[in-house]
Amino acid sequence: MRVVITGGTGLIGRALVNSLAADGHEVVILSRSPGNAVRLPHGVEAVFWDGHSGAGWADRVDGAGAVVNLAGESIGGSGFFDVRWTPGRKKRIYESRIQAGQAVVEAIKAAKNRPGVLVQASAVGYYGTETGDTDVTESADPASDYLAEICVAWERSTAPVEKLGVRRVILRTGVVLSTRGGALPRQMLPFKFFAGGPVGSGRQWYPWIHIADQVAAIRFLMANEEAKGAFNLSAPNPLTNAEFGKAIGRAIGRPSFLPVPAAAFRLLFGEASVILLEGQKAVPRRLLDLGFQFQFPEAEAAIRDLVETKR
């Protein structure tokens, strides 16, 4: 099966590409700099795209089994010091998602043999940050804050493919745990220096998922004809921030009692501090109902595996 992936060089995209290629699938990743996509697995092709149209790659969609749209500038930044949501970053975060979605729709419309499924990225930020201690399932309404508005627009950007007869799956992803990027390496750093602990109150919920389960869930939903609509991609056992910090400490043999004041994060990261200071008790109700089995349902075991395997 041919799978076309936007955002194939990101944290989730790289892991998904490797998994699909290892099983013999033909994979096409869209990149602004395909010449820099070195060490691609056998069977993976990097094709140039401009991020906002189907020019130069739309033909790869014709006859493809699936399209996976993961494209979008990182909400949390690529490093410790580029997290703040400046007006310019906010614009790029929004436009990168909406334009990519529109380009995917354009390519699918032009295809004579349309893909069987479109997998569309989103995030648990869809539900906002004022959900309290209630289990947040896929039936919850969207919030109206900045992250929620981004997620709503992101999901809507590819909605037209459903009228073309293409099955669409929406991934409302939590915090993806990996030692190769994302939030975990930054979270682990103070623990390594014996300075780890809860962030802010520590009572905010932390919807996490191991990178292996993230990839397995995407592939499960791609293959399952019954899978349509939104799915929370987060482990079945969400933790509070304080509990997650203790899980890190136990997994790497470090204490976890030094709190980081919320004011410090607000000073450093401004509006973007909500990423760490607030959260949702998201649970993967629909994924579990379809029969998906998590390899890493517990945070401590997930972190220990990542530290030992460096994935």
Residue pairs with C-beta under 8 A, 6 or more apart in sequence:
1 25
1 26
1 64
1 65
1 66
2 25
2 26
2 27
2 28
2 60
2 63
2 64
2 65
3 20
3 25
3 26
3 27
3 28
3 64
3 65
3 66
3 67
3 68
3 222
4 28
4 30
4 57
4 60
4 61
4 64
4 66
4 67
4 68
4 115
5 13
5 16
5 17
5 27
5 28
5 29
5 30
5 67
5 68
5 70
6 29
6 30
6 49
6 67
6 68
6 69
6 70
6 71
6 100
6 103
6 104
7 13
7 68
7 69
7 70
7 71
7 72
7 100
7 121
8 14
8 16
8 17
8 27
8 29
8 30
8 31
8 46
8 70
9 29
9 31
9 37
10 70
10 74
11 176
11 178
11 180
11 181
11 182
11 211
12 70
12 121
12 173
12 176
12 211
12 214
12 215
12 218
13 29
13 68
13 70
14 180
15 178
15 211
15 212
15 214
15 215
15 311
16 68
16 70
16 215
16 218
16 219
17 27
17 29
17 40
17 41
17 44
18 41
19 215
19 219
20 27
20 219
21 27
21 41
21 42
21 43
21 44
22 41
24 43
25 43
26 43
26 45
27 41
27 43
27 44
27 45
28 44
28 45
28 46
28 47
28 57
28 60
28 64
29 37
29 40
29 44
29 45
29 46
29 47
30 46
30 47
30 48
30 49
30 57
30 71
31 37
31 46
31 47
31 48
31 49
32 48
32 49
32 50
32 51
33 48
34 46
34 47
34 48
35 46
37 46
40 46
45 60
47 56
47 57
47 60
48 56
48 57
49 55
49 56
49 57
49 103
50 56
51 71
51 96
51 99
51 100
51 103
52 99
52 100
52 102
52 103
53 103
53 106
54 61
54 103
54 104
54 106
54 107
54 110
57 107
58 106
58 107
58 110
58 111
61 67
61 107
61 108
61 110
61 111
61 114
61 115
62 110
62 111
62 112
62 113
63 111
63 113
64 111
64 115
65 115
65 116
65 117
66 115
66 116
66 117
66 118
66 119
66 222
67 104
67 107
67 108
67 115
67 117
67 118
67 119
68 118
68 119
68 218
68 222
69 100
69 101
69 104
69 118
69 119
69 120
69 121
69 158
70 121
71 96
71 97
71 100
71 121
72 93
72 96
72 97
72 100
72 121
72 154
73 89
73 92
73 93
73 96
73 97
75 93
75 123
75 125
75 147
75 150
75 272
75 275
76 83
76 182
76 183
76 272
76 275
77 83
77 84
77 89
77 272
80 186
83 268
83 269
83 272
83 275
84 268
84 269
84 270
84 271
84 272
85 93
85 146
85 270
85 271
85 272
90 146
93 150
94 150
94 153
97 150
97 153
97 154
97 157
98 153
98 154
98 157
100 157
101 120
101 154
101 156
101 157
101 158
102 157
104 118
104 157
104 158
104 161
105 157
105 158
105 160
105 161
108 114
108 115
108 118
108 161
108 164
108 166
109 160
109 164
114 164
114 165
114 166
115 166
116 166
116 167
117 166
117 167
117 168
117 169
117 222
118 158
118 161
118 166
118 167
118 168
118 169
119 168
119 169
119 171
119 218
119 221
119 222
120 154
120 155
120 157
120 158
120 168
120 169
120 170
120 171
121 154
121 171
121 173
122 151
122 154
122 155
122 170
122 171
122 172
122 173
122 230
123 147
123 151
123 172
123 173
123 174
124 136
124 172
124 173
124 174
124 207
124 232
124 234
124 280
124 282
125 147
125 148
125 150
125 151
125 280
126 142
126 143
126 147
126 148
126 151
126 152
126 155
126 172
126 230
127 136
127 140
127 141
127 142
127 143
127 148
127 172
127 280
127 282
128 142
128 143
128 144
128 145
128 147
128 148
128 280
129 143
129 145
129 147
129 204
129 274
129 278
129 279
129 280
130 143
131 140
131 205
131 280
131 281
132 281
133 205
133 281
134 281
135 281
135 283
135 285
136 232
136 280
136 281
136 282
136 283
137 232
137 283
137 285
137 286
138 172
138 229
138 230
138 231
138 232
138 285
138 286
142 148
142 151
142 152
145 274
146 271
147 274
151 172
155 170
155 230
158 168
159 168
161 168
162 168
167 225
167 227
167 228
168 228
168 229
169 221
169 222
169 227
169 228
169 229
169 231
170 229
170 230
170 231
171 217
171 218
171 221
171 231
171 233
172 230
172 231
172 232
172 233
172 282
173 209
173 214
173 233
173 234
174 206
174 207
174 208
174 209
174 232
174 233
174 234
174 235
174 238
174 282
175 182
175 183
175 184
175 206
175 207
175 208
175 209
175 234
176 182
176 183
176 208
176 209
176 210
176 211
176 214
177 183
177 184
177 208
177 209
177 210
177 211
177 302
177 303
177 306
178 184
178 211
178 306
178 311
179 185
179 306
179 307
179 310
179 311
180 211
180 310
180 311
184 303
184 306
187 245
187 248
188 196
188 248
188 252
190 196
190 197
190 258
190 260
191 245
191 248
191 249
191 252
191 254
191 256
192 252
192 254
194 254
194 255
195 258
196 245
196 248
196 249
196 254
196 255
196 256
196 258
197 242
197 245
197 255
197 256
197 257
197 258
197 259
197 260
198 241
198 242
198 245
198 256
198 259
198 260
199 241
199 245
199 259
199 260
199 262
199 265
199 276
199 277
200 241
200 259
200 260
200 261
200 262
200 265
200 276
200 277
201 241
201 262
202 240
202 241
202 242
202 245
202 259
203 240
203 241
203 242
204 240
204 241
204 277
204 278
204 279
205 238
205 239
205 240
205 241
205 279
205 280
205 281
205 282
206 238
206 239
206 240
206 241
206 243
206 244
206 279
207 232
207 234
207 235
207 238
207 279
207 280
207 281
207 282
208 234
208 235
208 238
208 239
208 244
208 299
208 302
209 217
209 233
209 234
209 235
210 235
210 294
210 295
210 296
210 302
210 305
210 306
211 306
211 311
212 295
212 296
212 305
212 311
213 233
213 235
213 294
213 295
213 296
214 233
216 292
216 295
217 231
217 233
217 284
217 287
217 292
218 233
220 227
220 287
220 290
220 292
221 227
221 231
221 287
221 290
224 290
226 290
227 290
229 286
230 286
231 284
231 286
231 287
232 282
232 283
232 284
232 285
232 286
232 287
233 284
233 287
234 282
234 283
234 284
235 284
235 294
235 296
235 297
235 298
235 299
235 302
236 283
236 284
236 288
236 294
236 297
237 297
237 298
237 299
238 281
238 282
238 283
239 247
239 299
241 276
241 279
243 299
244 299
245 256
246 256
247 299
247 300
247 303
248 254
248 256
248 303
249 255
249 256
250 256
250 300
251 300
251 303
251 304
251 307
252 303
252 304
252 307
262 273
262 277
265 273
265 276
265 277
266 273
266 277
269 275
269 276
284 292
296 302
296 305
